[in-house]
Amino acid sequence: MNEIKGSILFDRSKINGRVRELADEISRDYEGKDLVIVAILKGAFIFLADLTRNLSIPHVVDFARLASYGSGTESTGIVEIKKDIEVPVHGRDVLIIEDIVDTGITIAFFAERLRKRNPRSLRSCTLLDKKERRQTDFQPDYVGFNVEKGFIVGYGLDYDDQYRCLPDIYALDEAAYSGVKSDS
């Protein structure tokens, strides 16, 4: 992996503390409910693992893999389903887990798709909420951190499949990614 060209936004200690707080809040809100957690791959897998280990309530986990970025830094605006969920959600409480809500296109698309399956409730949790480029009215129900702008990597978030394994969250320097052709 290349040396990271950016600055730390949130270190692992701050991330771990916030994930525990989110898990406590979700555990309170879903006590006694039939919770299905659906993580959007690939970016949310590390956040999901830490979050679910901190939940104090029973839950089922499933995964969806959606794509709208390709190898660029801009969403194409077209969401492609690479893997759909397998667990039935009809009449159950569903919580979507996302790494970052940026344009909002991907999670809004997926939430609408899940609503058509008639869950009892449908909410969302994102590690990072970045409204700078929001193109939808979608607002996550649980937010780890708000970020102003920039291209974010680490703790599951990637740039062209790099940097996911970093334990901290970084904002890349623009020079590190500005020369890459976008898919949009």
C-alpha positions, -999 to 999 in steps of 0.1 A, spaced: 0 0 0 12 35 -8 21 59 20 -9 78 31 -10 114 18 -35 130 41 -44 140 77 -61 120 104 -97 131 110 -106 106 137 -81 83 154 -89 47 164 -96 57 200 -122 83 191 -137 59 165 -140 31 191 -156 54 217 -182 66 192 -190 31 179 -197 20 215 -220 50 220 -239 42 188 -242 5 199 -256 16 232 -282 38 215 -292 12 190 -294 -15 217 -318 8 237 -339 16 206 -342 -20 194 -347 -38 228 -372 -65 223 -375 -61 185 -367 -85 157 -336 -67 143 -320 -74 110 -288 -55 103 -279 -51 67 -244 -38 59 -235 -23 26 -202 -38 14 -174 -33 11 -168 -2 31 -191 -9 61 -176 -43 71 -151 -30 97 -177 -6 112 -203 -34 112 -179 -58 130 -171 -33 157 -207 -21 161 -223 -56 163 -197 -68 189 -208 -39 211 -246 -45 207 -263 -59 238 -294 -72 219 -300 -102 196 -298 -94 159 -293 -111 125 -267 -97 100 -269 -98 62 -250 -80 35 -256 -62 3 -230 -50 -22 -238 -19 -42 -216 2 -64 -219 37 -77 -183 49 -76 -162 25 -97 -125 35 -93 -131 72 -92 -139 97 -65 -173 108 -79 -205 88 -78 -217 78 -113 -253 83 -101 -262 48 -112 -264 22 -84 -255 -13 -94 -266 -43 -72 -237 -67 -70 -251 -88 -41 -286 -86 -27 -296 -96 9 -307 -131 16 -326 -127 49 -363 -120 47 -372 -86 61 -409 -86 58 -424 -75 92 -390 -72 108 -370 -42 120 -342 -34 96 -312 -12 102 -289 -4 72 -253 1 81 -232 23 58 -196 35 60 -203 70 46 -234 89 33 -220 113 7 -242 120 -23 -269 99 -6 -278 82 -39 -267 47 -30 -284 45 4 -315 62 -8 -318 37 -36 -312 8 -13 -336 20 14 -364 24 -12 -357 -11 -24 -359 -25 11 -391 -6 18 -408 -25 -10 -402 -57 10 -424 -43 38 -402 -43 69 -419 -32 102 -394 -4 104 -364 8 84 -337 30 97 -300 37 89 -267 41 106 -237 56 90 -202 60 104 -197 92 85 -222 118 72 -208 141 46 -234 166 33 -210 185 10 -221 167 -21 -256 154 -10 -279 149 -40 -309 135 -22 -330 144 9 -318 112 26 -308 117 63 -294 88 83 -310 80 117 -277 73 135 -245 91 127 -210 84 140 -193 116 128 -202 145 105 -175 155 81 -174 187 61 -156 178 29 -128 159 13 -121 123 2 -121 100 33 -103 67 37 -94 42 64 -115 20 88 -131 3 58 -133 33 35 -112 31 4 -98 49 -26 -95 25 -55 -95 -5 -31 -66 10 -11 -64 22 26 -94 1 39 -72 -15 66 -60 17 82 -73 18 118 -77 56 117 -99 78 94 -80 101 71 -89 129 47 -67 124 16 -48 154 3 -65 165 -29 -33 160 -49 -34 123 -39 -65 117 -60 -73 147 -81 -55 133 -112 -77 102 -114 -104 101 -140 -138 98 -125 -166 75 -137 -192 102 -138 
